[in-house]
Structures are given as structure tokens and as C-alpha cells.
Amino acid sequence: VTVPVRASGTGIEGTVSDTLNVLIVDAVADKPTGVAGTAAIAGNHTAAQSGGEVPLEVKAQFGDYADGSEQHYLVFDLDSGLAGISGFPAGWTLLDTAQQRVDAGLLLFSDTSRYVVVQVPNTYLQDQARLGRVDVPLTATLDEAASDKDLTLNFTAVAVDTPSDMDITSNNNYAATPGSASVTVHTVTSDPVLHIAV
């Protein structure tokens, strides 16, 4: 940078040159922590029913939720024995098209036939009772084909940083932490019927 200067006493003019160092702050997504799940079996049963519903509690701690620079998501893997997930809190947004997921920076989860992706709004995380914490009771619907086995229901908490200015690299704008919940599934068969001939 070159700046013209002039001495007020003598009127002598000149220039001063120097090199300025430009500081670029690199955006880095905060990795979610404490990601865990618990699948409960109703009543006194020891196993869930294939094709049935199971209460699923999901927990995660997100960071950098105050200024809107990050977006936060939960991703459920249907290939782990799930047929669907429901019961999301009001205000959560289901990303039900591949393009929505790509636009959100979730290219790895763009397959709508395999993944259920829901956005957890920052307004939800900013609540003083939560402060970035997710601890929600959901309902998991099990796959009809998931029978007589121990299932590990897989999900992932994801943070995506959305820098509004210069960025050194986009490789660290995405952070994900996996979680899971275990459940035993049995096939339910019809009760036998006794026919008596008279």
C-alpha cells in the first residue's frame, strides 16, 4: 500500500509504502458431542415387534448456535432397520428432497430412500432451557423385515458452517458425530386357533 504524505511545516511531499497483512478467519464447524440414543420397549415386553413402533430418545449437544453461522441436523439411517421416524418438535424442518440436502451441504445424505434428515433450528437450540442441547422423545417405526435380531438404529448429528465472507478451505465446514440405539426385534405370529369338529 502506498500513501502520499506532506509535511505541514515545510510542504515537502512524498510517499510512504508498506505491506499490509490480511487476516482471513477460517470458518470451522463445531463437532456435535454427547450424541446418544435409547430405544425403549413398552410394558413388560423384552423385544419390539417387527413393523411396530418404538419410543426412541435422541440426545446431542450442538455448539455455535447463537449467531446463525451454523446449521444443525439429525440424520437417521433407514438401512439400520428403520422404516421411519416421527414425533419431531414443532419448528423442526424435514428435508424431504435430495436438492434440499445438497443445498444444505449434506451431500453424503442426499439419498432420500435411505436417510431421514431433519433440521434443528437455531431458535430451538437458543432456548435458555436447552443452550444447544437436544434431548427429544421420538417414535421409530421398525422395518417389517427386521425380525428376530438385535438391531442398532443409527443416526448422526451434523453441523454445517455457512461462512459469509472469505474462507481458507471448505473442508472443515462440516462436522458429524454418529450415535445409535439398540433394540431387540421379534416377529409376532398369530395365535393358534383350535377348531373342534362336532
C-alpha positions as CSV (number, residue, x, y, z in Angstrom):
1,V,0.0,0.0,0.0
2,T,1.4,3.4,-1.0
3,V,0.1,6.6,0.7
4,P,1.0,10.2,-0.3
5,V,2.3,12.4,2.6
6,R,3.0,16.1,3.0
7,A,4.9,17.8,5.8
8,S,2.8,20.6,7.2
9,G,5.9,22.7,8.2
10,T,8.0,22.5,5.1
11,G,5.5,21.5,2.5
12,I,7.7,18.7,1.3
13,E,5.7,15.9,-0.3
14,G,6.5,12.2,-0.6
15,T,5.0,8.7,-0.3
16,V,5.1,6.0,2.3
17,S,4.8,2.4,1.2
18,D,4.3,-0.7,3.3
19,T,2.9,-4.2,3.1
20,L,-0.3,-5.0,4.9
21,N,-1.0,-8.5,6.2
22,V,-4.6,-9.6,5.5
23,L,-6.0,-11.8,8.2
24,I,-8.6,-14.4,7.0
25,V,-10.6,-16.1,9.7
26,D,-11.4,-19.7,8.6
27,A,-14.8,-21.0,9.4
28,V,-14.8,-24.3,11.2
29,A,-17.9,-26.3,12.1
30,D,-18.2,-27.3,15.8
31,K,-18.4,-31.0,16.1
32,P,-21.5,-32.2,17.9
33,T,-20.9,-34.0,21.2
34,G,-22.8,-36.3,23.6
35,V,-24.7,-38.0,20.7
36,A,-26.6,-41.0,22.0
37,G,-29.9,-42.8,21.8
38,T,-32.1,-45.1,23.8
39,A,-34.8,-47.3,22.4
40,A,-37.5,-48.3,25.0
41,I,-39.7,-51.4,24.9
42,A,-43.3,-50.7,26.0
43,G,-44.7,-52.5,29.0
44,N,-43.1,-55.7,30.3
45,H,-42.0,-56.9,26.9
46,T,-38.4,-57.9,26.2
47,A,-38.5,-57.2,22.5
48,A,-40.1,-54.9,19.9
49,Q,-42.4,-56.1,17.1
50,S,-41.1,-56.0,13.5
51,G,-43.1,-53.3,11.8
52,G,-44.1,-51.8,15.1
53,E,-43.3,-48.5,16.8
54,V,-40.6,-48.0,19.5
55,P,-40.0,-44.9,21.6
56,L,-36.6,-43.5,20.7
57,E,-34.9,-40.9,22.8
58,V,-32.2,-38.9,21.0
59,K,-29.6,-36.7,22.6
60,A,-26.9,-34.4,21.2
61,Q,-25.1,-31.2,22.1
62,F,-24.6,-28.6,19.3
63,G,-22.2,-25.6,19.5
64,D,-22.2,-22.3,17.7
65,Y,-26.0,-21.9,17.6
66,A,-26.2,-18.3,18.7
67,D,-25.2,-16.2,15.7
68,G,-26.7,-18.3,12.9
69,S,-23.4,-19.1,11.2
70,E,-24.0,-22.8,11.6
71,Q,-27.0,-25.0,10.7
72,H,-27.7,-28.2,12.6
73,Y,-29.2,-31.5,11.6
74,L,-30.1,-35.0,12.8
75,V,-29.9,-37.8,10.1
76,F,-31.5,-41.2,10.6
77,D,-30.3,-44.2,8.6
78,L,-33.2,-46.3,7.4
79,D,-30.8,-49.1,6.4
80,S,-30.2,-49.9,10.1
81,G,-33.7,-51.4,10.4
82,L,-35.9,-48.3,10.5
83,A,-38.9,-47.7,8.3
84,G,-39.4,-44.2,9.5
85,I,-39.1,-41.6,12.3
86,S,-41.8,-39.3,13.6
87,G,-42.6,-37.0,16.5
88,F,-40.2,-34.2,15.8
89,P,-40.8,-31.0,17.8
90,A,-42.7,-28.1,16.3
91,G,-40.4,-25.9,14.1
92,W,-38.1,-28.7,13.0
93,T,-37.8,-29.0,9.3
94,L,-37.8,-32.3,7.4
95,L,-35.6,-32.1,4.3
96,D,-37.5,-34.4,2.0
97,T,-35.8,-33.8,-1.3
98,A,-32.2,-34.6,-2.4
99,Q,-31.7,-31.0,-3.6
100,Q,-32.6,-29.6,-0.2
101,R,-29.9,-31.8,1.3
102,V,-27.3,-30.8,-1.3
103,D,-28.1,-27.1,-0.8
104,A,-27.7,-27.6,3.0
105,G,-24.2,-29.1,2.5
106,L,-25.4,-32.6,3.3
107,L,-24.3,-34.3,0.0
108,L,-23.4,-37.5,1.9
109,F,-27.1,-37.9,3.0
110,S,-28.8,-36.9,-0.3
111,D,-30.3,-40.4,-0.8
112,T,-33.9,-39.9,0.3
113,S,-34.6,-43.6,0.1
114,R,-32.0,-44.3,2.8
115,Y,-31.9,-41.3,5.1
116,V,-34.4,-39.1,7.0
117,V,-32.9,-35.7,7.5
118,V,-34.4,-33.1,9.9
119,Q,-33.0,-29.6,10.6
120,V,-32.9,-28.5,14.2
121,P,-33.5,-24.7,14.1
122,N,-31.1,-22.4,16.0
123,T,-34.1,-20.8,17.7
124,Y,-34.8,-24.1,19.3
125,L,-31.2,-24.5,20.4
126,Q,-31.0,-20.9,21.7
127,D,-33.8,-21.5,24.3
128,Q,-32.3,-20.9,27.8
129,A,-33.6,-24.3,28.9
130,R,-31.5,-26.0,26.1
131,L,-28.5,-23.9,25.2
132,G,-27.6,-26.2,22.3
133,R,-28.8,-29.4,23.9
134,V,-31.2,-31.8,22.1
135,D,-33.0,-34.4,24.2
136,V,-36.1,-35.4,22.5
137,P,-38.5,-38.4,22.6
138,L,-39.2,-39.6,19.0
139,T,-41.1,-42.6,17.6
140,A,-39.1,-45.1,15.5
141,T,-41.1,-47.3,13.1
142,L,-39.3,-50.6,12.6
143,D,-38.9,-52.3,9.2
144,E,-41.2,-55.2,8.6
145,A,-38.2,-57.3,7.5
146,A,-36.3,-56.5,10.8
147,S,-37.2,-59.6,12.8
148,D,-35.7,-61.9,15.4
149,K,-32.5,-60.0,15.7
150,D,-30.7,-57.3,17.7
151,L,-30.8,-54.0,15.8
152,T,-28.6,-51.0,16.1
153,L,-30.6,-48.0,15.0
154,N,-28.1,-45.5,13.6
155,F,-28.3,-41.7,13.4
156,T,-25.9,-38.8,13.0
157,A,-25.7,-35.3,14.4
158,V,-24.4,-32.8,11.8
159,A,-23.2,-29.2,12.0
160,V,-22.6,-27.2,8.7
161,D,-20.9,-23.9,8.9
162,T,-22.0,-21.3,6.4
163,P,-19.3,-18.6,6.2
164,S,-20.5,-15.2,4.8
165,D,-17.0,-13.9,3.9
166,M,-13.6,-15.3,2.9
167,D,-12.8,-18.9,3.8
168,I,-9.5,-20.6,3.6
169,T,-11.0,-24.0,2.9
170,S,-14.4,-25.6,2.9
171,N,-13.1,-28.9,4.1
172,N,-13.7,-28.1,7.7
173,N,-17.2,-26.5,7.3
174,Y,-18.8,-29.9,8.0
175,A,-18.7,-31.9,11.3
176,A,-20.6,-35.0,12.1
177,T,-20.9,-37.3,15.1
178,P,-22.6,-40.7,14.9
179,G,-25.0,-42.1,17.5
180,S,-27.1,-45.3,17.9
181,A,-29.6,-47.1,20.0
182,S,-30.0,-50.9,20.3
183,V,-33.3,-52.8,20.3
184,T,-34.2,-56.5,20.0
185,V,-36.9,-57.3,17.5
186,H,-39.1,-60.4,17.3
187,T,-41.6,-61.5,14.7
188,V,-45.1,-61.6,16.0
189,T,-47.1,-64.6,14.8
190,S,-50.9,-65.1,15.0
191,D,-52.2,-67.0,18.0
192,P,-53.1,-70.6,17.1
193,V,-56.8,-71.3,16.5
194,L,-58.3,-74.5,17.8
195,H,-61.0,-76.0,15.5
196,I,-63.3,-78.6,17.1
197,A,-65.4,-80.8,14.8
198,V,-68.7,-81.9,16.2
